Amino acid sequence: KDLNERIEKWDTNPRLADIFIKKGPFLKLYSSYIRNFENASAMLEDACKKNSAFATSVREFEMSPRCARLA
């Protein structure tokens, strides 16, 4: 959103760095998420294989509206 607004007003405010500085903490958190994603996914898959009730709960949660039906 911030980036789109800045592009729309580029002629009067041609800069971007302040947006990235403001978003820096979020980007650091997202980097941690990405680095651990493969390991976390493997652990979740393993837990689902070992426990069918857990697997059912995960599928139900993934199909729920609050999860935007990601499954």
Backbone bond lengths (Angstrom), bond angles and torsions (degrees), N, CA, C in turn:
res aa  C-N    CA-C-N  psi(-1)  N-CA   C-N-CA  omega(-1)  CA-C   N-CA-C  phi
1 K - - - 1.446 - - 1.530 110.51 -
2 D 1.332 115.72 -50.22 1.469 119.34 -179.91 1.524 111.26 -59.85
3 L 1.326 114.83 -42.19 1.460 119.21 -178.60 1.528 111.39 -65.86
4 N 1.311 117.10 -42.74 1.468 120.33 177.87 1.526 111.45 -61.17
5 E 1.322 116.16 -43.88 1.467 119.63 178.71 1.526 111.10 -62.86
6 R 1.323 116.19 -39.33 1.463 119.96 -179.46 1.527 110.80 -66.20
7 I 1.325 116.42 -40.65 1.465 119.93 178.69 1.526 110.55 -63.66
8 E 1.326 116.38 -39.55 1.466 120.03 178.71 1.530 111.89 -63.04
9 K 1.327 116.69 -30.59 1.474 121.17 -178.07 1.529 111.61 -107.88
10 W 1.313 116.47 24.54 1.464 121.82 -174.18 1.530 112.61 -56.60
11 D 1.313 117.11 -38.82 1.469 120.31 -177.77 1.529 112.63 -61.06
12 T 1.313 117.40 -32.93 1.465 120.47 -178.76 1.530 113.24 -98.27
13 N 1.345 117.53 -17.00 1.463 120.81 -177.07 1.535 109.81 -146.16
14 P 1.337 118.38 72.76 1.465 121.42 -174.88 1.533 113.28 -82.41
15 R 1.318 116.80 75.25 1.466 120.98 177.32 1.522 109.37 -152.90
16 L 1.335 115.63 154.94 1.465 121.41 -179.12 1.527 113.23 -131.35
17 A 1.308 117.67 -26.66 1.464 121.31 -171.57 1.520 113.19 -52.83
18 D 1.323 118.20 -38.62 1.464 120.35 -178.22 1.526 111.77 -61.52
19 I 1.313 117.22 -32.02 1.470 120.60 178.22 1.525 110.02 -67.85
20 F 1.340 116.88 -44.94 1.460 120.15 179.86 1.526 111.55 -66.94
21 I 1.314 117.62 -35.46 1.468 120.89 176.86 1.527 109.91 -63.92
22 K 1.312 116.57 -42.33 1.468 121.10 179.51 1.533 111.02 -65.21
23 K 1.331 116.79 -36.03 1.468 121.28 -177.46 1.529 112.71 -88.51
24 G 1.326 118.39 -2.92 1.457 122.98 -175.96 1.520 115.23 -49.36
25 P 1.330 119.70 -51.70 1.469 119.85 -179.66 1.530 112.70 -59.04
26 F 1.310 117.35 -39.09 1.466 120.62 178.11 1.520 110.33 -65.04
27 L 1.327 117.49 -41.95 1.459 120.88 -179.48 1.523 110.98 -64.17
28 K 1.336 117.61 -36.70 1.466 120.68 176.65 1.522 110.63 -64.29
29 L 1.306 117.04 -43.73 1.460 121.46 178.23 1.523 110.45 -62.34
30 Y 1.311 117.24 -43.99 1.462 121.80 179.72 1.529 110.62 -63.52
31 S 1.320 117.92 -36.58 1.466 121.58 177.42 1.523 110.43 -61.24
32 S 1.323 117.30 -42.39 1.470 121.17 177.51 1.522 110.50 -62.88
33 Y 1.310 116.14 -41.97 1.462 121.55 178.70 1.527 110.29 -59.62
34 I 1.316 117.14 -47.29 1.465 121.85 -178.42 1.524 110.80 -63.99
35 R 1.329 117.39 -43.38 1.470 120.61 -179.09 1.523 111.88 -62.04
36 N 1.331 118.10 -32.61 1.459 121.28 -176.18 1.527 113.29 -98.27
37 F 1.314 118.17 -3.22 1.462 121.38 -172.44 1.530 112.65 -58.87
38 E 1.323 117.60 -47.84 1.461 120.85 -176.93 1.528 111.16 -61.45
39 N 1.321 117.29 -44.64 1.460 121.93 179.34 1.529 110.99 -64.36
40 A 1.324 116.78 -45.18 1.468 120.68 -180.00 1.528 110.97 -64.37
41 S 1.319 117.10 -39.39 1.469 120.71 178.49 1.523 111.05 -64.22
42 A 1.331 116.43 -41.48 1.465 120.74 178.65 1.526 110.84 -64.50
43 M 1.333 116.66 -40.90 1.463 120.33 178.57 1.527 111.14 -64.95
44 L 1.320 116.98 -40.92 1.462 120.85 178.52 1.526 110.42 -64.31
45 E 1.317 116.76 -44.53 1.466 120.64 179.13 1.524 110.85 -61.58
46 D 1.326 116.79 -42.65 1.463 121.39 178.98 1.531 110.89 -63.36
47 A 1.325 117.18 -43.64 1.463 120.97 178.99 1.527 110.83 -63.23
48 C 1.323 116.93 -38.61 1.471 120.52 178.57 1.525 111.33 -66.01
49 K 1.331 117.01 -36.79 1.471 120.69 178.70 1.526 111.01 -68.09
50 K 1.328 116.68 -36.12 1.461 121.31 -176.74 1.526 113.41 -81.24
51 N 1.328 117.90 -22.22 1.458 120.60 -174.20 1.528 109.24 -138.63
52 S 1.328 115.80 101.72 1.467 119.87 -175.55 1.532 112.33 -65.44
53 A 1.328 117.83 -32.48 1.467 119.92 178.22 1.532 109.97 -65.91
54 F 1.317 115.98 -40.02 1.458 120.27 176.84 1.527 110.12 -64.31
55 A 1.323 116.88 -43.08 1.466 121.52 179.09 1.525 110.73 -59.98
56 T 1.318 116.74 -41.04 1.467 120.92 177.90 1.525 110.48 -63.46
57 S 1.317 116.64 -43.61 1.472 120.52 178.78 1.526 111.49 -61.96
58 V 1.316 116.30 -41.21 1.467 120.47 178.87 1.522 110.10 -63.28
59 R 1.335 117.35 -46.18 1.472 121.00 179.32 1.523 111.03 -61.10
60 E 1.331 116.92 -43.08 1.468 120.46 179.12 1.530 110.81 -62.68
61 F 1.321 116.23 -42.24 1.460 119.75 178.69 1.528 110.92 -64.16
62 E 1.330 116.41 -43.51 1.466 120.27 179.88 1.525 112.15 -62.80
63 M 1.320 117.14 -29.02 1.466 121.31 -179.48 1.531 112.53 -87.08
64 S 1.319 117.36 -6.92 1.463 120.40 -177.02 1.533 110.97 -74.21
65 P 1.325 116.89 153.90 1.471 120.64 178.48 1.531 113.08 -58.88
66 R 1.345 117.45 -34.88 1.466 119.05 -178.35 1.522 111.99 -66.93
67 C 1.322 116.40 -16.86 1.460 120.78 177.29 1.533 110.06 -101.12
68 A 1.309 116.32 8.77 1.474 123.25 179.91 1.526 111.55 56.48
69 R 1.325 115.52 28.79 1.466 122.20 177.87 1.534 111.82 51.18
70 L 1.328 115.36 54.67 1.462 121.66 -176.57 1.520 114.27 -70.88
71 A 1.304 117.08 -21.08 1.467 119.28 -176.37 1.506 111.74 -70.45
